[in-house]
C-alpha cells in the first residue's frame, strides 16, 4: 500500500524527508547515478535503524527486554511505518538504478 507524501512528511524528520522526497516521481528522474547510489546507502541506514528500533519496542511491549527509555514502549506502529516509508523509497531508488 502506498503511503501519501503528507503522512511521510509528518512522520519523518526534515533530513529524512529530504532524502525520501527525492525518490518520488518526477524528481527521481533528475538524479544522477552517483546521487542515487548515495541515497541507497542513506535509505538502508534509515530503514535498518527503524527496523531495529521497532524490534526493540516489540520486545519491550512483551516484557522480554529492558526499556531503553524510562518507560517501556506501549506502541510501535509509528516506528514500523517509518520502516515501511524507507523500504518503499529504497525500492523506488533500486528500480531507477536498474532502469539506468
C-alpha positions in Angstrom: 0.0 0.0 0.0 1.3 3.4 -0.9 1.8 6.0 1.8 0.8 9.6 1.0 3.6 12.2 0.9 1.7 14.2 3.6 2.0 11.4 6.0 5.6 10.8 5.1 6.3 14.5 5.9 4.6 14.3 9.2 6.3 11.1 10.3 9.9 11.8 9.2 12.5 14.4 10.4 13.4 17.1 7.9 16.6 15.4 6.8 14.9 12.0 6.4 12.1 13.6 4.4 14.5 15.4 2.2 16.0 12.1 1.1 12.6 10.4 0.7 11.1 13.3 -1.2 13.8 13.0 -3.9 12.7 9.4 -4.6 9.2 10.4 -5.8 8.2 10.9 -9.3 9.3 13.1 -11.2 12.2 14.2 -9.0 13.8 10.8 -9.2 14.4 11.1 -12.9 16.6 14.2 -12.3 19.0 12.4 -10.0 22.4 11.2 -11.3 23.6 7.6 -10.8 26.0 8.8 -8.0 23.3 10.6 -6.2 21.0 7.5 -6.4 23.8 5.4 -5.0 24.3 7.7 -2.1 20.6 7.7 -1.5 20.6 3.9 -1.4 23.2 3.9 1.4 21.3 6.5 3.5 17.9 4.9 3.0 19.3 1.5 4.0 20.8 3.0 7.2 17.5 4.7 8.0 15.5 1.6 7.2 17.7 -0.6 9.4 17.6 1.9 12.2 13.8 2.0 12.1 13.6 -1.8 11.9 16.0 -2.3 14.8 14.1 0.2 17.0 10.7 -1.4 16.1 12.1 -4.8 17.1 13.4 -3.4 20.4 10.0 -1.8 21.1 8.2 -5.1 20.4 10.4 -6.8 22.9 9.7 -4.0 25.4 6.0 -4.4 24.9 6.1 -8.1 25.6 8.3 -7.6 28.6 11.2 -9.6 27.2 13.6 -6.7 27.2 14.6 -3.8 29.4 13.2 -0.5 28.2 15.6 1.9 26.6 13.8 4.9 28.0 12.4 5.4 31.5 9.1 3.8 30.5 8.6 0.7 28.2 7.2 1.3 24.8 3.5 0.7 24.5 3.1 1.1 20.8 5.5 0.8 17.9 3.2 1.5 14.9 4.9 4.8 14.1 8.4 3.2 14.0 7.1 0.4 11.8 5.5 2.9 9.5 8.9 4.8 9.2 10.5 1.5 8.2 7.8 1.0 5.5 8.4 4.5 4.2 12.1 3.9 3.9 11.7 0.5 2.4 9.4 1.9 -0.3 11.8 4.7 -1.1 14.6 2.2 -1.3 12.6 0.1 -3.7 11.9 3.2 -5.9 15.6 4.0 -6.0 16.7 0.5 -6.8 14.2 0.3 -9.6 15.5 3.6 -11.0 19.1 2.3 -10.7 18.3 -0.8 -12.6 16.5 1.2 -15.3 19.6 3.3 -15.8 
